[in-house]
C-alpha cells in the first residue's frame, strides 16, 4: 500500500511510470504562474506497467476524498486504471465510456469525473502537422504500432464521419499481445467505422517491419507503444523500410527515442516527414489542466503560442 498525504495546496497529480523525468515537472510551475493558478503544484505517482488493480484504486480513492487533490493526468495506465476504477467515478464522459480509458480525472460539484482527453489532444496534434485533405489527396494508409489508449484515440479521430473522404485508405494496428487488439477491434466495431482496419499480432519488431514494408507511399507510421520512454527500445528493427514520402510520428518526446533515430537515418533516402511528441505533450497537458482547474485554455492563436513558448523555455528542450 502507498502512503498518500493530504494535499495542503491545490494539487494536480501525474499518474505514470517515470514521472520525475517528464518536462511537465519544470513546465507546470511556469504555466501555473502564467495562468494565475495560485499556489498550485504537481506531484507524480509512479506505477509499474500493468500494476495491480488495488494500487490504482487506492490512488483514485485518495484523490476522490482529499479536498485539495483536484485531479490527475493519467498516461500509460489509462486503460488499466479505467478497468480497475470505473465503478469509483460519479461521471464517465462519452469518450471515456466508448474507449474504455481514463486520461484525466477531475472534480465537478463534488463529483469525481473520468475523462478521455486523448481523442481531442491527439487530433489537435495530428491536424497541426498534416495539411487538410492529405489522405484524400494521397490515398495514404496509417499504421499505428501499439493498441493502447493513444491508438484508440487517434484512430477515432482519423475515422470520424466529419472528415468526409479525408481518411486513410486503410488503417493497420499492431500489438505484441492479442488482448489489446481484441479490445480496439470491439471499439472500432461499436463506432461503425467505414475505413478498412487490419489488426496485426506483432510480438517481435520484425513483425512490424513486415507491415511497414507493404505500406503505400506517403503513409503515416506512429510509435504508440511507449518504447523509447516507458521502456527502452523500438517496435522496429534497424532494417525497417519506411514508406517513400512517409510521415513518421513518435508519440514520445523524451527517452532514448530509438524509433525517431531509426527514422532520421532514413530521412533523406526515403524523403520522410518526422514528428516527435512535443506538440502532443502540450495539447495533452493543457486539455487536462483546463479541465481540472476549470479554466479556458485556447488550442491555437497567440495565447496557445505563448503557452508553447513557456513550455519550451522551461523544459530546456
Secondary structure, DSSP 8 states (H G I E B T S, - for coil): -------SS-EEEEEESSGGGSTHHHHHHHHHHHHT-TT-EEEEEE--TT--HHHHHHHHHHHHH-TTEEEEEE-S-HHHHHHHHGGG-SEE-HHHHHHT--SEEEEETTEEEEE--HHHHHHHHHHHHS-TTHHHHH---EEEE--SHHHHHHHHHHH-GGGTT-S-S-EEEEESSHHHHHHHHHHHHHHT--S-EEEEE-SSHHHHHHHHTT--TT-EEEE-S-BTTTBSS-SS-TT----TT-EEEES-SSS--HHHHHHHHTHHHHT-EEE-SHHHHHHHHHHHHHHHHT----SSSHHHHHHHHHHHHHHT-
